[in-house]
């Protein structure tokens, strides 16, 4: 894990080594730049968000993925988990190694308890995101997880600034 003011960054040892060789250091901008630079060996860049799915978040994710699409000439998509796991999520893990994956997570502003259970919905969603990410890296995918700190809108703005600075 690497921690910056805006986000905590996660990946496996192999991806971390490749990203550091490409210039990733302690800040979000350098990690995003290094990660997106690996797109030369890719045909797609799926954005897998485990965050609140509302109009503002959808708009922010779409705007960022379009910047990457236009700059890198890749097929891009912005999907919200865990709902994509039983459709395109399976292709990402079982299909060809042709993607540069970015998973976006954040703590929920309001977490709801699951009636009669110890775990909350936020805990369950976080476990699904971690499991999804673990399978991507176990399959050798180029994957980076960005866990946004603070409020979601500020975190998305920091991620957008990092993408724009690439």
N, C-alpha and C positions, 0 to 999 in steps of 0.2 A: 504494500500500500504506500502511496505517496500522498501527502496532504498539502494542499495549498489553501490560501485564504478563502477561495470560492468553492472548492470541492475536494473530496477524497477520491483518489484514482486507484483502480484495482485492475490487475491482470495477472496472468501466470508468469512464471520465471522466464520462459522462452520469449514471450511477447515483451516483457519488461526489458530483457537484454537487447532485443532488436530495437526497441523504442529508444533506449539510452544511447545506442550506437548512432541512431539517427538524430540525436540532439535533445531528447527529452531530459529535463532536469526537474527542478522543484516547482515549476509553475504550470498552471493549466494550459496556457498558450503553447508552451514548448511540447507538451504531451499531445495535444490535439494536432499540432503541425506535424510532428513525427508520425502520428498514427495515420493521418490523411495522406502523408507522403507515400505510404505503402500501397496506395490505390493503383499504382502503375501495374501491379500484378493482379488486379481485381477487375471484375465487371460490374460489381454492385456494392452499395453501401447501405445496408439496412440500419435504421435507427430504431432501437427497441426501448421504449419508454415505459417505465413502471412508476408513473406519476399521475397526478390528478388529470383526468381527461375532460377538459372543458374547452370552450371556444378559444380562450386566450392561449392555452397550452397547445392546442392543436395548431393554431396559427403560428406560434413561435417555432414549434417543431418543423412545420412545413417550410417556413421561411429559411431555417437553417439547412434543411436537407436540400432545398433548391439551390442554395449557394454552393453546396458541395457538388451537386449534379452539374451545375453550369461550369464550375471551375475545373472539375476533374473528369468530366464527360463520362459519368457512371450512372447506371440505373440506381435510383435511390427510393426509399420508402420510409415513412415514419409510422410505426405501429405501436399500439399501446397494449401492454401486458397486464394481466396474463391472458387476455382474450385471443392473442395471435398464436399462442402455443400449440393449439391443435390444428392449425392450418399451415401457414407459411413457416412457422417456427420449426416444424419438423423438417422442412426442406433445407433450412439453414444448417441443421446439424447433420443431415444425412446426404445432402446433395454435394456437388463439387465444391472444392475449397476456392471459391471465387469471390468472397466478400471481405469487406473491411467493416467490421461490426462495431457500433457504438451503442452501449447500453446506458441509459440515463435513469438514475434513481434519485429519490429524495425522501426525507421523512415526511409523513403525512401531517398537514397542518392540524387535522383533527382525526384521531384514530378511534375507531368504534370497536367496542367489545363484541365478541361472538357470544351470544347468549348460552350460558351453561358451560363455557369453555374458559380455560386460562389464557389462551392465545387471542389476540385481537386480530381484526382484519388486516391491520398494517403489518403485524408480525407474519401473518400468512403470506401476504403479498411480497414482503421482503424475502421470505424463504423461497418463494417461486422465482423471484428475480435471481437470487444467488444460485439456485439449482440450474436455471436456464443458462446463466453465464458459465457455470462450471462445466456444463456439457459442451458449450462452444469451445472453451479452451482445451478440454480433454480431447476434442476432435481436431485440435491443432489450428483452429480458426484464428485469424487476426482480430482480436477482440479487446476492447477497452471499456471498462465500466467507469462512469463518471457519477459519483454520488454528490449531488448538489447540497450545499450547506445553506442554512438560513431559509428565508421564504423562497418559494418556488419561482416567482417572477424574477427576483434578483439573480437567482442561480441560473435561470435560462438566459438572462441578459448577459451574464458572465460567459456562459458557454457560447452564445452568439458572438460576443466580442472575440473570443479565442478562435472561432471559426473564421471570422472576418480578418483576423490578423495572420492567418496561415500564409 
